[in-house]
Structure formats: C-alpha cells, structure tokens
Amino acid sequence: DQNTQGERAEEIMRPRRRPDMSLRFVRAGQQACRHHRGRHRKRPGVSFTASIVGGSGYTGGELLRLLLGHPEAEIGQVSSRKLAGQPVHAVHPNLRGHVGRDFCTPDQIDPCDVLFLCMPHGRSAAEIDRWRAVAPLVIDLSADFRLHDPALYESWYGAPHAAPAALADAVYGLPEISRERLPGATLVSGVG
C-alpha cells in the first residue's frame, strides 16, 4: 500500500527518539554473513551489516539515523579519526538512547556487507583500494567518484584524481540515471 510506504518513509525521516529504533550490533554465535565467511555475525532477519567511515560529521550522523530505521540493516562500526573512543551520541545527541557505541579508528573497521565513506573530499579516492577490500559494496558520499573522466575531474576540482582506475568501476547512485548499473555494483558514488 503506497500510503503505508509513504507514512513509513516520513516516519524514518523524522529525527526523533523512537522506541523501536535500536542499534543492532554484530554478535558472535549468530548466523554467519554470506560475504565474509563468518568473520562477523548477523542476527536472523538482518539482510546486511553496514559500517561508516567518517561518522562524526553531518553526513555520517544523518546516515546513522536512516540506517537505524532500516528494518534489514545492522550497524557494524562507526569511525572517526579524532573522536575514537568517545560515544557516538556525544557528537550526534539526537541518537542518544539509540546508539550505545563508541567511535573506533578507521584502522579498526572490520569486514562488513556495505561500507559507507563519509569523508572529506579527496580522502576516499586516496584510500579506495583499502576500503574496497573491507566490503563487497562501497558507497562513497563525497564527490570523489561522481565524474568518470579523469581530465574532467581535474578541470572541476583543480587536482588530478587519486585513483583514476577506480573511476571506471564507480556507478553514479541515482536510479533515474543508473538503474541498470546499480545492481551488482561494487563502488557507488553518492549523488550531490
């Protein structure tokens, strides 16, 4: 029913405390993840585990809020270089009571199903090979992979692209433009 779906989308978008929103951490002794041969575990009914690199900024906080409301998502880890060891809710007070997790360093990110990169412009491209080894699907929310032509990238951003070979693999994450390429993609560029 479209009305029910619209109400659910509206409910998810509201940044308020909801009793049914809980952070679902990776727990040992549960169903193994199909992508990483048991290196992390998932609860039954959870479709994917998502971790966030650079979760202390606005984009990371909004992404966390949306993932907490997703019925099939499980939050793996949330990293911050400067805030490692501090509680996530200290930076994102709207998530107090929903996120009982501390920030980790980016080096501590474990394998997961989906890895979201919420880093400043230029940093994702510089480390993309590292992040692609962590998850079968990497979604970069910076502008690093929005343009496929290295020359066009350099003309717009004033510097050469740090990983020009990866530009060919990146799929622009707008379904209206890339609907056929999104299924099976391993690197998705967030729209800006």
N, C-alpha and C positions, 0 to 999 in steps of 0.2 A: 504494500500500500504506500503510495507516494507521500501521503500526508504524514504517515508514521515515520518514513525516512526523513522527511523534512524536519519534523519535530526532533528526531534523534540528532540530526546534524546541528540544529540550533542549540540543543542541549549541550553537545560536545563543545561548541564554540564559546559557551558562557564560562568565563574564568571565575568559578566559584567552587566552594567546597561541596562535594557530593559524596554521600556515604558509600556509594557503590564503586567509587574510584579508589583503587588501591594499587600500589606498586607491587608488581609480581616479580620477585627476584628469582634468579636461577637457583634451583635447589638440587642437591645431589640425591640420587636414588630415585629419580623420576624418569619419565620417558626420554630417551636419547634424541637429540636433534639429528635430523637426516643429513645435514650438510657437514657436520664436523665429527661424525663417528663417536659421539659420546663425550667429547671434550667439554661440553656443557649440557645441562639437562633442562627439559621443559615440562611444565605441568600438562596433563592431558587437556585437550581443547585449545591449547595455545598454538597458533599457526607459525609465529615467528618471534625470534628474540632480536631486539634492536638495541644497539648501543650508540652513544652520541659522543663524538669528539668535539670539544669546544662547547660544552653545555652550559657555561656560565653567562653567556650573552643573551640578548633578547631572542634571537632565533632559536637558540638551544632551549630556552625556557618555554617558548610557545610550542616547540616541537614536543617537549616533555608533556606539556598539558594535553596536547592532542593524542599522543601515544597512550597516556594514562586512561583516556576514554575509549580507546580502541579495544573491542572485545577479544581480539585474537592476538594482541601484542603483549609481549613481556619485555620489560626493561632490563637490559643486561647491566651496562655500566654507563656512567656519565663522567667525562673527563674535563679537567681544567688544569692548565699548567700552573697558574698562580694560586688556585684555591684548593689544591689537592689536600685531602684530609678534613676539609670543612664540610658541614652538611649542605646538601643541595638547597634545602629550604631557606638557608641563610641568605642566599642570593635571589631566590625565587619564593618570596613569602606566600604567594598565592598557592603554592604547592605544599605548604605546611600541613602535616597530617596525611599527606598522600605519598610523600617521598621520604622514606626513612633511610636514605642512602647518603654517603659522603662522596664527594668528588674523588676520583682517582687521577693519576697522571696519565697522559696519553700512552706512555710505555706499558701501562698495566691493562690496557684494553685486551680482553680475551676474544677468541673467535666467537662470532655471532652470525645470525642469518642476514641481517641488514645493518649496515653501518652508515650513520648519518654524519656528515662532515659539516660542522657549523663554525668553521674557522675563518679568520680574516682573509681577504682577497690575496691570492698568491701562495698561500701556505698549503692548500690542498694539492695543487699541482706539483709542488716541490716534493711532496711525500706520498704521491698517489700509489706507487708500487707497493709501498709498505701497507697502506690501508686496504688495497685490493687483496692482499694475502690474508687479511683478517676475516673478510666476509665475501660471500659469493655475489652480493649486491651492495654496491656503494652508491649512496646518494649524496652528492655534493651540493650544498646550499649556497655556495659562493658563486662568483661569476667565472671561475677558472675553466669550466668546460662548456660554456654556453656557445662559443664560436668554434667551428670545426677547422677553419683555415688559420694556420699559424701566422701568416702575414696580416690577415685582418685583425687577429687578436693583438698583434704588436702595434698596429696602427691605432687601435682603440685604447689600449691600456699602456702604451708607451714603453713596453719592455717585451722581450721575447718570452714565449711560453716555456715554462719549466719542464713540461712533459709533452712535447708535440706529438709523439707516437700515440699517446692515450687519447688525443682529440678525436681520432677516427672511431674509437670504441664508444665514446660518450653519446648518449641519446638525450636530446632535449626533453625534459619531463613534462611537456604539455601535450595531453592526449589529442587535442584538436589537430596538432601538427604531426605528432609521432606515434599515433595509436598502434600502427603495425610493428614498430620497432621496440616498443616498451616491453612486451612480454619477452622474457629471456634476456633482457639487457643485464649487463654486469656493472655498468657505470652509467648513472643517470645524473644529469645536470638539473638542478632546481631552477625553476623559472624566476626571473627577477622583474 
